[in-house]
Amino acid sequence: MSQQHTTAERHVEIPTICFIRQPDGARRCTLSAGHHGDHRHFYSGELRNGFRIGTTWPRRPGETQAD
């Protein structure tokens, strides 16, 4: 028999990835949790020498992974 687990919280945090959503977008930060400075998504942006340069956006006050 399969048992389903539920959580009482509104969200689940991923402890090793920041994962904060980019404002007005679907991208999420791919840096480690608790990083300092701007957020960054490494797998987006224009190609430069065959590599994606990524996308960055500023940290906002009070943001959480529950967006």
C-alpha positions as CSV (number, residue, x, y, z in Angstrom):
1,M,0.0,0.0,0.0
2,S,1.3,3.4,-0.9
3,Q,1.4,6.1,1.8
4,Q,1.3,9.8,0.8
5,H,3.1,12.3,3.0
6,T,1.7,15.8,3.6
7,T,3.2,18.9,5.0
8,A,1.5,21.5,7.2
9,E,3.5,24.3,5.7
10,R,2.5,26.4,2.7
11,H,5.8,25.6,0.9
12,V,8.8,23.3,0.9
13,E,12.3,24.8,0.9
14,I,15.1,23.3,-1.1
15,P,18.0,23.5,1.4
16,T,20.9,23.5,-1.0
17,I,19.6,25.8,-3.7
18,C,18.5,29.5,-3.4
19,F,15.6,29.0,-5.9
20,I,14.1,32.5,-5.5
21,R,12.0,33.4,-8.6
22,Q,13.1,36.3,-10.9
23,P,10.5,39.1,-10.7
24,D,8.0,39.0,-13.6
25,G,9.6,35.8,-14.8
26,A,9.8,32.0,-14.4
27,R,13.6,31.7,-13.9
28,R,14.8,30.8,-10.4
29,C,18.2,31.4,-8.8
30,T,20.6,28.5,-9.2
31,L,23.1,29.7,-6.6
32,S,23.5,27.9,-3.3
33,A,21.1,28.7,-0.4
34,G,22.2,31.7,1.7
35,H,24.4,33.3,-0.9
36,H,25.2,37.0,-0.7
37,G,24.6,39.6,-3.5
38,D,22.5,39.3,-6.6
39,H,20.6,36.2,-7.7
40,R,21.7,34.3,-10.8
41,H,20.3,31.8,-13.2
42,F,23.3,30.2,-14.9
43,Y,21.3,28.4,-17.7
44,S,19.8,31.4,-19.4
45,G,21.0,34.5,-21.3
46,E,22.9,34.9,-24.5
47,L,25.6,32.6,-25.8
48,R,29.2,33.8,-25.5
49,N,32.0,31.5,-26.8
50,G,29.5,28.6,-26.7
51,F,28.5,29.2,-23.1
52,R,25.4,30.8,-21.6
53,I,26.3,34.0,-19.7
54,G,23.3,33.6,-17.3
55,T,20.8,36.1,-16.0
56,T,21.1,38.2,-12.8
57,W,18.7,40.2,-10.7
58,P,18.9,42.0,-7.4
59,R,18.0,40.6,-4.0
60,R,14.7,42.0,-2.7
61,P,14.0,42.6,1.0
62,G,12.0,39.8,2.8
63,E,11.9,37.4,-0.1
64,T,11.4,33.7,0.6
65,Q,11.2,30.5,-1.5
66,A,7.4,30.5,-1.1
67,D,6.7,32.8,-4.0
